[in-house]
Amino acid sequence: MRTAFSVLRQLAAAFSVALLVGACAGLEPGPPPLTAADIVQLSKAGEAPASIVDRLGKSGTVLWLSASELVSLGEAGVANQVLDYLQAVQMAEVRRRSQFEQMLYGPEMSPFSRCGGLYRNERFSGFFAPFC
């Protein structure tokens, strides 16, 4: 005769297996991230900017580009729509990381806090001093 506890244990085990299988199914790797050279090559091959943006989105590409690198890409023939997307994704990633850091460390100790992660009662005389 089965007890209620053994039935609950079997249900918990079945739920755990289902959860594990579902989590593993969601880990399928997508397409590899594109490089700046890939983007230039696609642009020179005549691929539409919307198609390049779609490929960047599906691959989860975030390129850490400086302003001069963005200008170089533009001079190499990459469309403004693609450049705007690259910059927007980079800014969104910075915001996401900032939120994560603040969640982990709190707003006072986050490396992304505007005062460099220092406590408010400490004197800060660096670049961000006027903003602290």
C-alpha positions as CSV (number, residue, x, y, z in Angstrom):
1,M,0.0,0.0,0.0
2,R,1.4,3.3,-1.0
3,T,1.5,6.2,1.4
4,A,0.8,9.8,0.6
5,F,4.4,10.6,1.2
6,S,5.7,8.1,-1.4
7,V,3.2,9.4,-4.0
8,L,4.3,13.0,-3.3
9,R,7.9,11.9,-3.6
10,Q,7.2,10.2,-7.0
11,L,5.4,13.4,-8.2
12,A,8.3,15.5,-7.1
13,A,10.7,13.3,-8.9
14,A,8.6,13.3,-12.1
15,F,8.3,17.1,-11.9
16,S,12.1,17.5,-11.4
17,V,12.8,15.3,-14.5
18,A,10.3,17.2,-16.6
19,L,11.8,20.5,-15.5
20,L,15.3,19.3,-16.3
21,V,14.3,18.0,-19.7
22,G,12.6,21.3,-20.5
23,A,15.6,23.3,-19.3
24,C,17.9,21.3,-21.5
25,A,15.7,21.7,-24.5
26,G,15.9,25.5,-24.1
27,L,19.7,25.4,-24.3
28,E,20.0,24.8,-28.0
29,P,22.8,27.0,-29.3
30,G,21.8,29.6,-31.8
31,P,23.9,30.8,-34.7
32,P,27.4,32.0,-33.8
33,P,27.9,35.8,-33.1
34,L,28.9,37.9,-36.1
35,T,32.2,39.8,-36.2
36,A,32.7,43.3,-37.5
37,A,34.4,41.7,-40.6
38,D,31.4,39.5,-41.1
39,I,29.1,42.6,-41.1
40,V,31.3,44.4,-43.6
41,Q,31.4,41.3,-45.8
42,L,27.6,41.0,-45.7
43,S,27.2,44.7,-46.5
44,K,29.6,44.5,-49.4
45,A,27.8,41.4,-50.7
46,G,24.6,43.5,-51.0
47,E,22.6,42.0,-48.2
48,A,19.8,44.3,-47.0
49,P,20.4,46.2,-43.7
50,A,17.2,44.8,-42.2
51,S,18.5,41.2,-43.0
52,I,21.8,42.0,-41.3
53,V,20.1,43.4,-38.3
54,D,17.9,40.3,-38.1
55,R,21.0,38.1,-38.2
56,L,22.6,40.1,-35.5
57,G,19.5,39.8,-33.3
58,K,19.2,36.1,-33.8
59,S,22.8,35.4,-33.1
60,G,22.8,37.7,-30.0
61,T,25.8,39.6,-31.3
62,V,27.0,42.4,-29.1
63,L,30.2,44.1,-30.5
64,W,32.0,46.5,-28.1
65,L,32.9,49.2,-30.7
66,S,34.3,52.6,-30.1
67,A,33.1,55.6,-32.0
68,S,36.0,55.4,-34.4
69,E,35.3,51.8,-35.0
70,L,31.7,52.6,-35.9
71,V,32.9,55.3,-38.2
72,S,35.3,52.8,-39.9
73,L,32.4,50.4,-40.4
74,G,30.4,53.1,-42.0
75,E,33.2,54.0,-44.3
76,A,33.6,50.3,-45.2
77,G,30.0,50.4,-46.5
78,V,27.9,49.3,-43.5
79,A,24.5,50.9,-43.6
80,N,23.5,53.5,-40.9
81,Q,20.6,51.2,-39.8
82,V,23.1,48.5,-38.9
83,L,25.4,50.9,-37.1
84,D,22.5,52.3,-35.1
85,Y,21.4,48.8,-34.2
86,L,25.0,47.9,-33.1
87,Q,25.2,51.0,-30.9
88,A,21.7,50.4,-29.4
89,V,22.5,46.7,-28.5
90,Q,25.8,47.8,-26.9
91,M,24.0,50.4,-24.8
92,A,21.3,47.9,-23.8
93,E,24.0,45.4,-22.7
94,V,25.6,48.1,-20.6
95,R,22.3,48.8,-18.9
96,R,21.6,45.1,-18.4
97,R,25.0,44.6,-16.8
98,S,24.5,47.7,-14.6
99,Q,21.2,46.4,-13.4
100,F,22.7,43.0,-12.7
101,E,25.6,44.5,-10.8
102,Q,23.3,46.7,-8.7
103,M,21.2,43.7,-7.9
104,L,24.2,41.8,-6.7
105,Y,26.1,44.5,-4.9
106,G,23.4,47.2,-4.2
107,P,23.5,50.7,-5.7
108,E,26.3,51.9,-3.3
109,M,28.9,49.2,-4.1
110,S,28.1,48.5,-7.8
111,P,31.1,49.0,-10.1
112,F,28.7,50.8,-12.4
113,S,27.5,53.3,-9.8
114,R,28.1,56.9,-10.8
115,C,30.5,57.5,-7.9
116,G,32.7,54.5,-8.8
117,G,31.3,52.2,-6.1
118,L,32.3,54.3,-3.1
119,Y,30.1,55.0,-0.1
120,R,28.4,58.3,0.0
121,N,30.2,59.5,3.1
122,E,33.6,59.1,1.5
123,R,35.2,61.9,-0.5
124,F,35.5,61.3,-4.2
125,S,37.5,63.6,-6.3
126,G,37.7,61.8,-9.6
127,F,36.1,62.5,-12.9
128,F,32.6,61.8,-11.6
129,A,33.0,64.1,-8.6
130,P,30.6,66.8,-9.9
131,F,27.9,64.1,-10.3
132,C,28.2,62.4,-6.9
